[in-house]
Amino acid sequence: MGETASLSLINSTNADWEIVKSSSYQMNFWYFPEKITSKDAVQLIIERSGWIFNDHDLDMGIAEYK
């Protein structure tokens, strides 16, 4: 088990957000919802890999909504 973090995404706009891209490298948990509706919020847990042979300088993740 690696380090974990909590992430809140708050959509305070008048439009729904739909995911257009989500990718990660060396992350155990990196799951983002397909849609975040207008005036809604979600809380996520993300976790990077704890494997000792990973180069943690390369850990990354991206999620893009439109």
C-alpha positions in Angstrom: 0.0 0.0 0.0 1.4 3.4 -1.0 0.7 6.9 0.2 -2.9 8.1 -0.1 -4.5 11.5 -0.5 -8.0 12.8 -0.5 -9.1 15.0 -3.4 -12.3 17.1 -3.7 -13.6 18.2 -7.0 -16.3 20.9 -6.8 -18.3 21.9 -9.8 -19.7 25.2 -9.0 -20.5 26.0 -12.6 -23.9 25.9 -14.4 -22.6 23.1 -16.7 -22.0 19.4 -16.2 -18.4 18.2 -16.4 -17.6 15.1 -18.5 -14.2 13.4 -18.4 -12.2 13.6 -21.6 -8.9 12.2 -20.3 -7.7 10.2 -17.4 -4.4 8.4 -17.1 -1.8 7.6 -14.5 1.5 5.9 -14.0 2.4 4.0 -10.8 -0.9 4.8 -9.1 -2.8 2.0 -7.3 -6.1 4.0 -7.1 -6.8 6.7 -9.7 -10.5 6.5 -10.5 -12.5 9.6 -11.5 -16.2 9.7 -12.3 -17.3 10.0 -15.9 -19.5 13.0 -15.1 -19.7 15.6 -12.3 -23.0 17.4 -12.5 -23.5 21.1 -12.1 -23.4 22.4 -8.5 -22.2 19.0 -7.3 -19.0 17.8 -5.6 -17.2 14.5 -5.3 -14.5 13.3 -3.0 -11.9 10.8 -4.2 -9.1 8.8 -2.7 -5.9 8.5 -4.8 -3.1 6.2 -3.9 0.4 5.9 -5.4 2.2 2.6 -5.6 4.2 1.6 -2.6 6.4 -0.8 -4.5 10.0 -0.1 -3.4 11.5 -0.6 -6.9 9.4 2.2 -8.5 11.1 5.5 -9.3 8.7 7.7 -7.4 10.0 10.8 -9.3 8.0 9.3 -12.2 4.6 9.0 -10.3 2.0 11.0 -12.2 -1.7 11.2 -12.9 -4.0 13.4 -15.0 -7.7 13.8 -15.2 -9.3 16.4 -17.5 -12.9 17.4 -17.6 -14.7 19.5 -20.2 
